[in-house]
Amino acid sequence: MQATVQPVRDDFLRVGGAFTPGLIDPDPARRLALVGENPFLEFGFNEWRKWESLDGVPAVPEFSLHLGRTAICEGPREQARYIDYVMDQSATRRNKPTSIGVHVTGDRALGGGSFGLHSYFTGTKEEEERAVRFLTDLHRASGLPVWVENANCYSASARGILDAWQAVTRICENTGSGLIVDLAHLYIDAVNCGVPVEVLLGAVPWSQVVELHLSGVRTGRDGTLHDGHSEAVHEGVWSLLDTVVSQRLITETEPVTVIVEHADLTWTDRPDQYYADFARAASFLERHRQAGTPGAKDAEPHDYGVPYCRAYLRQLCKGWIPGLAEASEQRGLSYVELFDQWVDDVRGRGKRIVLNLDEIPPAERHAAVSAPQDLLAYAKEKLR
């Protein structure tokens, strides 16, 4: 029996999915449901064709054309030929994508590409320039937003990972492309390379992000991690998403879609786990929405650490002016209250506090007070 799915609200953040054959299973009792009030999927060429060729299945939802192996880092002739192919395919289809996603990979004839999989993107100047040309031409030909996704999983060093991410950042900046962050690829690449996973979150240009991808992870016989679209979303990937949400790394400049990449045929036989991962993703997004509600906003950046700085200066002054705390207490005013009143007085005079007037130029000293000297003068007047 088909499970019931609670719709995911479709505002700034939403949950989408990768195509899985279960979505168009000929048996309605086994068919997986599209998730969300306004479903969003990612199709490759084959999935796009297959969905349109079948009768008796749901209408094609909003979708992005997702291209895993392209000529993005190849020569002008190969790139032009590939873009022509994309346009020819689109011309024969009834339904059109709203965007195009492209994996950032190396030459298809090299490395893993020679086995029909992903070739490694090194981030060299030549690859970067070729990627910029390809994405610019693809956007111009299609008229659609074109997004790029991190695809490396087997980097040899931390330097290699960072070089590739810096190149991806520049590619986005130079083309205006949105960024798809595959958190599973990020996790796998880091663990395989022995790099602390969350460190790599700092390499991501979050202001460019339009999608986050979640998927499972497989462990090979030698311990190497691999992408696993037939597996439940890995706990390490959930942990990364938790950091992204709790630290509010997603900037609210563009809508962001979280894609649960359960693309394997076997998900038809595991509907409970399939829907559970979508529901868990939705719960993370709900936390992000709550974090953005009034009363939960960040303080102004200049105010970060102010309570600690205030308390530390209070402690310093206590040591610099022996007996001041005791004298204040004897007159019924705690040292903390005396210090806070002095700070308010300094602010009221339109001045700033420095530890020593010698640390600033003479021309600035009229607008500042020396902490120990001014506090002592204030206390003598206040406590007499």
Buried (B, 14 or more C-beta within 10 A) or exposed (E): EEEEBEEBBBEBBBBBBBBBBBBBBEEEEEBBBBBBEEBBBBBBBEBBEBBBEEEEBEEBBBBBBBBEBBBBBBEEEBBBEBBEEBEEEBEEBEBEBEBBBBBBBBBBEEBBBEEEBBBBBBBBEEBBEBBBBBBBBBBEBBEBBBBBBBBBBBBEEBEBBBBBBBBBBBBBEBBEBBBBBBBBBBBBBBBBBEBEBBEBBEBBBBEBBBBBBBBBBBEEEEEEBBBBBBBBBBEBBBBBBEBBBEEBBBEEEEEBBBBBBBBBEBBBEBBEEBBBBBBBBBEBBBEBBEBBEEEEEEEEEEEEEEEEEBEEBBEEBBEBBEEBBEBBEEEEBEBEEBBEBBBEBBEEEEBEBBEEBEEBEEEEBEEBBBBBEBBBEBBEEBBE
